[in-house]
Amino acid sequence: MDRAPEIEAVGMTMRFGAFTALDNVTLRVRPGSFHALLGENGAGKSTLVKCIMGFYHATSGGLLVDHKEVEIKDPVDAQRHGLGMVYQQFTLVPSLSAAENLVIARGDAGAVIDWRREKIRLTEFMSRMPFSVPLDRQVSSLAAGEKQKLEILKQLYLGSRFLILDEPTSVLTPDEADKVLGYVRKLTTSGALSVLMISHKFREVRAFADEVTVLRRGALAGQGRVADLTDGDMAAMMMGKSDIGTAPDRTGQPGAAVLTLRGAQARDRSGYRVLPIGDLTVHAGEVVGIAGISGNGQVELMEVLTGQRRLIAGSMLVNGTPYAATRRQSQARRVRYLPEEPLVNACAPTLSVAENLAMRDFDSGRGVWLDRRRMARRALELIAGFDIRTQGPGAQIRSLSGGNVQRAALARELSGDVSLLIVANPCFGLDFTAVRAIRDRIMMARNAGVAVLLISEDLDEILELSDRVLVMSEGQITFETPVQEAQAAVLGRYMAGHH
């Protein structure tokens, strides 16, 4: 296997009209090193790697491969120089086998393929790899971890010696993530590969990366050896200030049961399969987190809790009485919701920030839609209290960033007297600042006595916020543990369906 190259982006600047997305950034990935690239959304990470891979042509600056300047015309040209990229979303053909996916990725495969020769070639290639996947199986039947391994194997099969990984563990269990990154780490330490990984998970950066580069607003905010930096140091580089704040302390003891599911069953989205959801209880003043890999019944559970899907068996109670999640019941029982993608599921995009913040009052009979002054005053209070970045109460809510839409939705849902808050993936796609703000507000609600049910695919988020952790796999709650006793490896096994 050839030696891993040194890659250096030198003074890279990328302008789109008057907007500077990348401003004079220099980054060096040493031969055989594992380098992490951090930054909030919009910091320039994607622009930088797209310039390296030839998707974009930098306005100024250049790229050195082993100290020689090269001009990358496009991603195919990048491949010829040994540069490859594994994307956040899988690029495999589901209906083909793993072997077929590897072979068709080669530009020289031809219209007629000699499979006897190709299988000999693949077997020889796999014998040199530190991990393997079943080559004869259809990709659609592979687990997420196996697909991610296949994406990496595909790049190695194509001859990549420098690999960009874009959020490579977003669809993996903690155990799968550690195995995949562990394999990649072995390839770097053996000198076969140099890696640049875009990530937002400090735990993974600390466990696998040698060095880190941090971007902020398109510019270089800091670099260094991971061993010399704390999580606080890296967060401060990302945010541009050293005082990043800390999460509120967990205070108080759980009170009476607020939400109770017993023997709950519902049909899945196809309408044919029954999901045996099971039992759960959420008490006042506690956060119960439901962990699980996407597609294991969390969406259907959220729909049951919000009245969009009927139970076909079992019961749902709020404060000891039957609950069907109608608008009238949620108002009377003080139940609030923060669904995933609030701009799609919890807001009216073309209405103003003020109108969206007042939506809960429309059911109260106060006629606030006629009192624009009162609505604007209330909106200004919530904008200030929840630090919602907007041009003003009259701005359309769709003009806000994702984090500020999320803050606005949470401001509305936590206004007034709240008994139960049901939240789904509240920080998905948000940058570090917005994540910290949203999680702090959830913890403040819990400390104020609100019962919180948190459904999230981010295990770090579950472990940070929850008092108790439940795992959902194949439509069923299969495991429960107090957070103090929770072990990521055990949770990962249950998430993967290994009970």
C-alpha positions as CSV (number, residue, x, y, z in Angstrom):
1,M,0.0,0.0,0.0
2,D,1.4,3.4,-1.0
3,R,2.5,5.9,1.7
4,A,-0.1,8.4,2.8
5,P,0.4,12.0,1.4
6,E,0.7,15.3,3.1
7,I,-2.1,17.7,2.1
8,E,-1.9,21.4,2.6
9,A,-4.6,24.0,1.7
10,V,-2.7,27.3,1.5
11,G,-4.4,30.7,1.9
12,M,-7.7,29.4,0.5
13,T,-10.3,32.1,-0.1
14,M,-13.7,31.4,-1.7
15,R,-16.1,34.3,-2.6
16,F,-19.6,34.0,-3.9
17,G,-20.3,37.5,-5.2
18,A,-19.8,39.9,-2.3
19,F,-20.0,37.1,0.3
20,T,-16.7,35.6,1.5
21,A,-17.4,32.0,2.6
22,L,-13.7,31.2,3.2
23,D,-11.1,33.8,4.1
24,N,-7.4,33.0,3.7
25,V,-7.5,29.6,5.4
26,T,-4.4,27.4,5.7
27,L,-4.7,23.8,6.9
28,R,-2.0,21.1,6.9
29,V,-2.8,17.4,7.3
30,R,0.5,15.6,8.0
31,P,1.2,12.2,6.4
32,G,-0.5,9.4,8.3
33,S,-2.3,11.7,10.6
34,F,-6.0,11.9,11.7
35,H,-7.0,15.6,11.6
36,A,-10.3,16.9,12.8
37,L,-12.1,20.0,11.3
38,L,-14.5,21.8,13.7
39,G,-16.8,24.8,13.4
40,E,-20.3,25.9,13.8
41,N,-22.8,25.7,10.9
42,G,-21.8,28.2,8.3
43,A,-18.2,28.4,9.5
44,G,-16.8,27.3,6.1
45,K,-16.0,23.6,6.7
46,S,-17.9,22.4,3.7
47,T,-16.6,25.1,1.5
48,L,-13.0,24.2,2.4
49,V,-13.3,20.5,1.7
50,K,-15.2,21.2,-1.5
51,C,-12.3,23.4,-2.6
52,I,-9.9,20.6,-1.8
53,M,-12.0,18.1,-3.7
54,G,-12.5,20.3,-6.8
55,F,-16.3,20.9,-6.3
56,Y,-15.4,24.6,-6.0
57,H,-12.4,26.4,-7.5
58,A,-11.0,28.7,-4.8
59,T,-11.0,32.4,-5.6
60,S,-7.4,32.5,-4.4
61,G,-5.0,30.2,-2.6
62,G,-3.9,26.7,-3.6
63,L,-3.5,23.1,-2.7
64,L,-0.2,21.2,-2.1
65,V,0.0,17.4,-2.3
66,D,3.4,16.3,-0.9
67,H,4.7,19.8,-1.2
68,K,3.8,20.1,-4.9
69,E,1.1,22.5,-6.0
70,V,-1.8,20.8,-7.8
71,E,-4.9,22.1,-9.5
72,I,-7.9,19.9,-8.9
73,K,-10.4,20.4,-11.7
74,D,-13.2,18.2,-10.3
75,P,-13.8,15.3,-7.9
76,V,-12.7,12.8,-10.6
77,D,-9.4,14.7,-10.9
78,A,-9.1,14.6,-7.1
79,Q,-9.4,10.8,-7.2
80,R,-6.5,10.7,-9.7
81,H,-4.4,12.5,-7.1
82,G,-5.4,10.0,-4.4
83,L,-8.0,12.2,-2.7
84,G,-11.4,10.8,-1.7
85,M,-14.4,11.8,0.3
86,V,-17.0,9.8,2.3
87,Y,-20.2,11.8,2.5
88,Q,-22.6,12.2,5.3
89,Q,-25.3,10.5,3.3
90,F,-24.6,7.0,1.7
91,T,-23.8,7.1,-2.0
92,L,-24.1,3.3,-2.5
93,V,-26.6,1.7,-4.9
94,P,-29.0,-0.3,-2.5
95,S,-30.1,-2.9,-5.1
96,L,-26.5,-4.0,-6.0
97,S,-24.2,-6.1,-3.9
98,A,-21.3,-4.7,-2.0
99,A,-18.9,-6.2,-4.6
100,E,-20.9,-4.6,-7.5
101,N,-20.8,-1.3,-5.7
102,L,-17.0,-1.4,-5.5
103,V,-16.5,-2.4,-9.1
104,I,-18.8,0.1,-10.7
105,A,-17.2,2.9,-8.7
106,R,-14.1,2.4,-10.9
107,G,-14.0,4.4,-14.0
108,D,-12.3,1.6,-16.0
109,A,-14.8,-1.1,-15.1
110,G,-16.2,-1.3,-18.7
111,A,-19.6,-2.4,-20.0
112,V,-18.8,-6.1,-19.7
113,I,-17.3,-7.2,-16.4
114,D,-15.2,-10.3,-16.0
115,W,-16.5,-11.3,-12.5
116,R,-14.1,-14.2,-12.0
117,R,-11.2,-11.8,-12.4
118,E,-12.9,-9.1,-10.3
119,K,-13.6,-11.5,-7.4
120,I,-9.9,-12.5,-7.3
121,R,-8.9,-8.8,-7.3
122,L,-11.5,-8.0,-4.6
123,T,-10.4,-10.9,-2.4
124,E,-6.8,-9.8,-2.7
125,F,-7.8,-6.2,-1.8
126,M,-9.9,-7.3,1.2
127,S,-7.0,-9.4,2.6
128,R,-5.1,-6.1,3.1
129,M,-7.8,-4.3,4.8
130,P,-8.2,-4.0,8.6
131,F,-12.0,-4.6,8.3
132,S,-14.4,-6.3,5.9
133,V,-18.0,-6.5,4.8
134,P,-19.9,-9.4,3.2
135,L,-19.2,-8.6,-0.5
136,D,-22.0,-10.9,-1.9
137,R,-24.8,-9.3,0.1
138,Q,-27.1,-6.7,-1.3
139,V,-26.4,-3.2,0.1
140,S,-30.0,-2.7,1.2
141,S,-29.6,-5.7,3.6
142,L,-26.5,-4.2,5.3
143,A,-26.6,-2.5,8.7
144,A,-25.7,1.2,8.8
145,G,-22.2,0.4,10.2
146,E,-21.5,-2.0,7.4
147,K,-22.6,0.5,4.8
148,Q,-20.3,3.2,6.4
149,K,-17.4,0.6,6.3
150,L,-18.2,-0.1,2.6
151,E,-18.1,3.6,1.8
152,I,-14.6,3.8,3.3
153,L,-13.5,0.6,1.6
154,K,-14.8,2.0,-1.7
155,Q,-12.5,5.0,-1.4
156,L,-9.5,2.7,-0.5
157,Y,-10.4,0.4,-3.4
158,L,-10.3,3.4,-5.7
159,G,-6.8,4.2,-4.5
160,S,-7.5,7.1,-2.1
161,R,-4.6,7.8,0.3
162,F,-6.2,11.0,1.7
163,L,-9.7,10.7,2.9
164,I,-12.2,13.4,4.0
165,L,-14.9,12.1,6.3
166,D,-18.0,14.3,6.6
167,E,-19.8,13.6,9.9
168,P,-19.1,9.9,9.4
169,T,-20.9,8.6,12.5
170,S,-24.2,10.4,12.3
171,V,-26.1,7.1,11.4
172,L,-24.1,4.8,13.6
173,T,-24.6,3.4,17.2
174,P,-21.8,4.4,19.6
175,D,-20.2,0.9,19.3
176,E,-20.3,1.0,15.5
177,A,-18.9,4.5,15.4
178,D,-16.0,3.6,17.6
179,K,-15.3,0.5,15.5
180,V,-15.4,2.3,12.2
181,L,-13.2,5.2,13.4
182,G,-10.9,2.8,15.2
183,Y,-10.3,1.0,11.9
184,V,-9.6,4.3,10.1
185,R,-7.3,5.2,12.9
186,K,-5.3,2.0,12.4
187,L,-4.9,2.9,8.7
188,T,-3.5,6.3,9.6
189,T,-1.0,4.9,12.3
190,S,0.2,2.4,9.8
191,G,1.0,5.2,7.4
192,A,-1.4,4.0,4.7
193,L,-3.9,6.9,5.0
194,S,-4.2,10.6,6.0
195,V,-7.6,11.7,7.2
196,L,-9.5,14.9,7.6
197,M,-12.7,14.4,9.5
198,I,-15.5,17.0,9.8
199,S,-17.2,16.4,13.2
200,H,-19.2,18.2,15.9
201,K,-18.5,15.5,18.6
202,F,-15.7,16.4,20.9
203,R,-15.7,12.8,22.3
204,E,-14.8,11.4,18.9
205,V,-12.2,14.2,18.2
206,R,-10.5,13.5,21.5
207,A,-10.6,9.7,21.0
208,F,-9.3,9.5,17.5
209,A,-7.8,12.7,16.2
210,D,-4.1,13.9,16.4
211,E,-4.7,17.5,15.5
212,V,-7.6,19.9,15.1
213,T,-8.4,22.9,13.0
214,V,-11.3,25.2,14.0
215,L,-13.0,27.6,11.6
216,R,-15.3,30.5,12.6
217,R,-17.2,32.7,10.1
218,G,-15.1,31.5,7.2
219,A,-11.7,32.2,8.9
220,L,-9.2,30.2,10.8
221,A,-10.0,30.4,14.5
222,G,-7.4,28.0,15.9
223,Q,-5.3,24.9,15.5
224,G,-3.4,22.6,17.7
225,R,-2.7,19.1,19.0
226,V,-5.8,17.5,20.5
227,A,-3.8,16.4,23.5
228,D,-3.0,20.0,24.3
229,L,-6.6,21.3,24.1
230,T,-9.6,20.9,26.4
231,D,-13.2,20.7,25.1
232,G,-13.6,24.2,26.5
233,D,-10.7,25.4,24.4
234,M,-12.2,24.0,21.2
235,A,-15.6,25.3,22.0
236,A,-14.2,28.8,22.7
237,M,-12.4,28.8,19.3
238,M,-15.7,27.9,17.6
239,M,-17.7,30.6,19.4
240,G,-15.2,33.3,19.5
241,K,-15.1,33.8,23.3
242,S,-13.6,32.0,26.2
243,D,-16.6,32.3,28.5
244,I,-18.9,29.7,26.9
245,G,-21.0,29.1,29.9
246,T,-22.0,25.9,31.6
247,A,-25.2,23.9,31.7
248,P,-27.6,24.6,34.6
249,D,-27.1,22.3,37.6
250,R,-29.6,19.5,37.9
251,T,-31.8,20.4,40.9
252,G,-34.9,18.9,42.7
253,Q,-36.3,15.5,42.9
254,P,-38.9,13.8,40.5
255,G,-42.5,14.3,41.6
256,A,-45.8,12.6,40.6
257,A,-46.2,10.7,37.3
258,V,-47.3,13.1,34.6
259,L,-47.2,11.0,31.4
260,T,-47.9,7.3,31.5
261,L,-48.1,4.8,28.6
262,R,-49.1,1.2,29.4
263,G,-49.1,-1.6,26.8
264,A,-49.1,0.9,24.0
265,Q,-49.2,-0.4,20.4
266,A,-49.6,1.5,17.2
267,R,-49.3,0.8,13.5
268,D,-46.1,1.9,11.7
269,R,-46.1,4.3,8.8
270,S,-46.9,1.6,6.3
271,G,-50.1,0.8,8.1
272,Y,-49.4,-3.0,8.1
273,R,-46.9,-3.6,10.9
274,V,-47.8,-3.2,14.6
275,L,-45.2,-1.6,16.8
276,P,-45.2,-3.0,20.3
277,I,-44.1,0.2,21.9
278,G,-44.7,-0.9,25.5
279,D,-44.6,1.1,28.8
280,L,-43.1,4.4,29.9
281,T,-43.6,6.9,32.7
282,V,-42.4,10.5,32.9
283,H,-42.5,12.3,36.3
284,A,-42.7,15.9,37.1
285,G,-39.2,17.4,37.4
286,E,-37.3,14.8,35.4
287,V,-36.1,14.2,31.8
288,V,-36.7,10.8,30.4
289,G,-34.6,10.2,27.2
290,I,-35.5,7.8,24.5
291,A,-32.4,6.7,22.5
292,G,-32.5,4.9,19.3
293,I,-31.2,4.7,15.7
294,S,-33.4,6.5,13.2
295,G,-36.3,4.4,11.9
296,N,-37.0,2.4,15.0
297,G,-40.4,3.7,15.8
298,Q,-39.5,7.1,17.3
299,V,-41.5,9.0,14.6
300,E,-44.6,6.9,15.3
301,L,-44.2,7.3,19.0
302,M,-44.1,11.1,18.6
303,E,-47.2,11.0,16.4
304,V,-49.0,9.0,19.1
305,L,-48.0,11.5,21.7
306,T,-49.1,14.5,19.5
307,G,-52.5,12.9,18.5
308,Q,-51.4,12.3,14.9
309,R,-51.5,8.5,15.3
310,R,-54.0,6.4,17.2
311,L,-53.1,3.7,19.7
312,I,-54.6,0.3,18.6
313,A,-53.9,-1.2,22.1
314,G,-52.9,0.1,25.5
315,S,-53.5,3.4,27.2
316,M,-52.0,6.9,27.4
317,L,-52.6,9.0,30.6
318,V,-51.7,12.5,31.6
319,N,-51.9,13.2,35.3
320,G,-53.8,9.9,35.7
321,T,-56.6,10.5,33.3
322,P,-57.0,9.3,29.7
323,Y,-55.3,11.5,27.1
324,A,-55.8,11.5,23.3
325,A,-53.7,14.6,22.6
326,T,-56.4,16.7,21.1
327,R,-55.8,20.5,20.9
328,R,-58.4,21.1,23.7
329,Q,-56.8,18.4,25.9
330,S,-53.2,19.6,25.4
331,Q,-54.3,23.1,26.3
332,A,-56.2,22.0,29.4
333,R,-53.5,19.6,30.6
334,R,-50.6,22.0,29.8
335,V,-48.9,19.7,27.4
336,R,-46.4,21.3,25.0
337,Y,-44.5,19.9,22.0
338,L,-41.2,20.6,20.2
339,P,-41.2,18.3,17.1
340,E,-38.3,17.7,14.8
341,E,-37.8,20.3,12.1
342,P,-40.1,23.0,13.7
343,L,-40.1,25.2,10.6
344,V,-42.0,22.3,8.9
345,N,-43.9,20.8,11.8
346,A,-44.4,23.6,14.4
347,C,-44.4,26.9,12.6
348,A,-46.1,28.8,9.8
349,P,-43.1,29.8,7.6
350,T,-44.7,32.8,5.9
351,L,-46.1,34.3,9.2
352,S,-44.1,36.7,11.3
353,V,-42.0,35.8,14.3
354,A,-44.6,37.5,16.5
355,E,-47.5,35.6,15.0
356,N,-45.7,32.3,15.4
357,L,-44.9,33.1,19.0
358,A,-48.6,33.9,19.6
359,M,-50.0,30.8,18.1
360,R,-50.8,29.1,21.4
361,D,-52.9,32.1,22.4
362,F,-55.2,31.6,19.4
363,D,-56.9,28.8,21.3
364,S,-57.3,30.8,24.5
365,G,-60.2,32.9,23.4
366,R,-58.4,36.2,24.1
367,G,-58.5,37.2,20.5
368,V,-54.9,38.2,20.4
369,W,-54.8,38.2,16.6
370,L,-56.7,41.5,16.8
371,D,-54.3,43.0,19.3
372,R,-51.2,43.5,17.3
373,R,-49.6,45.8,19.9
374,R,-50.0,43.2,22.6
375,M,-48.6,40.5,20.3
376,A,-45.6,42.6,19.4
377,R,-44.9,43.4,23.1
378,R,-45.1,39.7,24.0
379,A,-42.9,38.8,21.1
380,L,-40.2,41.3,22.1
381,E,-40.2,39.8,25.6
382,L,-39.7,36.3,24.3
383,I,-37.1,37.4,21.7
384,A,-35.0,39.0,24.5
385,G,-35.6,36.2,27.0
386,F,-34.7,33.4,24.6
387,D,-32.0,35.3,22.7
388,I,-33.8,34.9,19.3
389,R,-31.7,36.5,16.6
390,T,-34.1,38.2,14.2
391,Q,-34.5,41.5,12.4
392,G,-37.6,42.0,14.6
393,P,-41.0,40.6,15.5
394,G,-42.4,41.4,12.1
395,A,-39.8,39.3,10.2
396,Q,-41.0,36.1,8.6
397,I,-40.0,33.2,10.7
398,R,-38.5,31.4,7.7
399,S,-35.9,34.1,7.4
400,L,-34.3,32.9,10.7
401,S,-31.5,30.4,11.0
402,G,-32.4,26.9,12.1
403,G,-31.2,27.5,15.7
404,N,-33.3,30.7,16.0
405,V,-36.4,29.0,14.6
406,Q,-35.8,26.3,17.3
407,R,-35.4,28.9,20.0
408,A,-38.6,30.6,18.9
409,A,-40.6,27.4,18.9
410,L,-39.3,26.5,22.4
411,A,-40.0,30.1,23.7
412,R,-43.6,29.6,22.6
413,E,-44.0,26.2,24.1
414,L,-42.4,27.1,27.4
415,S,-44.5,30.2,27.9
416,G,-47.0,30.1,30.7
417,D,-47.7,27.2,32.9
418,V,-46.3,23.9,31.5
419,S,-46.8,20.5,32.9
420,L,-45.3,18.2,30.2
421,L,-42.9,19.0,27.4
422,I,-42.4,16.4,24.6
423,V,-39.3,17.0,22.5
424,A,-37.9,15.3,19.4
425,N,-34.3,15.8,18.2
426,P,-34.3,19.4,19.4
427,C,-30.7,20.1,18.3
428,F,-30.5,18.2,15.0
429,G,-28.4,20.2,12.5
430,L,-27.7,23.1,14.9
431,D,-24.4,24.7,15.7
432,F,-22.7,24.6,19.1
433,T,-24.1,27.9,20.4
434,A,-27.7,27.0,19.5
435,V,-27.3,23.5,20.9
436,R,-26.1,24.9,24.3
437,A,-29.0,27.4,24.4
438,I,-31.7,24.8,23.6
439,R,-30.3,22.2,26.1
440,D,-30.0,24.8,28.8
441,R,-33.7,25.7,28.4
442,I,-34.8,22.1,28.5
443,M,-32.8,21.6,31.8
444,M,-34.3,24.8,33.2
445,A,-37.8,23.6,32.5
446,R,-37.0,20.3,34.2
447,N,-35.6,22.1,37.2
448,A,-38.8,24.1,37.3
449,G,-40.8,20.9,37.7
450,V,-41.8,20.2,34.1
451,A,-41.9,16.6,33.0
452,V,-39.8,16.3,29.9
453,L,-39.8,13.4,27.4
454,L,-36.8,13.7,25.1
455,I,-36.7,11.6,21.9
456,S,-33.2,11.9,20.3
457,E,-30.9,10.1,18.0
458,D,-27.9,11.9,19.6
459,L,-26.7,9.7,22.5
460,D,-24.5,12.4,23.9
461,E,-27.6,14.6,24.2
462,I,-29.5,11.9,25.9
463,L,-26.8,11.2,28.4
464,E,-26.3,14.9,29.1
465,L,-29.9,15.8,29.8
466,S,-31.7,12.7,31.0
467,D,-32.4,11.4,34.5
468,R,-33.5,8.0,33.0
469,V,-32.6,6.5,29.6
470,L,-34.9,4.2,27.6
471,V,-33.8,2.5,24.4
472,M,-36.2,2.0,21.5
473,S,-35.5,-0.7,18.9
474,E,-37.7,-2.1,16.2
475,G,-40.7,-0.2,17.5
476,Q,-40.4,-1.3,21.1
477,I,-38.9,0.1,24.4
478,T,-36.4,-2.6,25.2
479,F,-34.2,-1.2,27.9
480,E,-34.2,1.3,30.8
481,T,-31.5,2.5,33.1
482,P,-30.9,5.5,35.4
483,V,-28.4,7.8,33.7
484,Q,-25.8,7.3,36.4
485,E,-25.6,3.6,35.5
486,A,-25.9,4.1,31.7
487,Q,-23.0,2.7,29.6
488,A,-22.7,3.8,26.0
489,A,-21.6,0.3,24.9
490,V,-24.6,-1.3,26.5
491,L,-27.0,1.3,25.1
492,G,-25.5,0.8,21.7
493,R,-26.1,-2.9,21.8
494,Y,-29.7,-2.4,22.6
495,M,-30.0,0.3,20.0
496,A,-28.6,-2.2,17.4
497,G,-31.2,-4.8,18.5
498,H,-28.8,-7.1,20.4
499,H,-30.6,-7.6,23.7
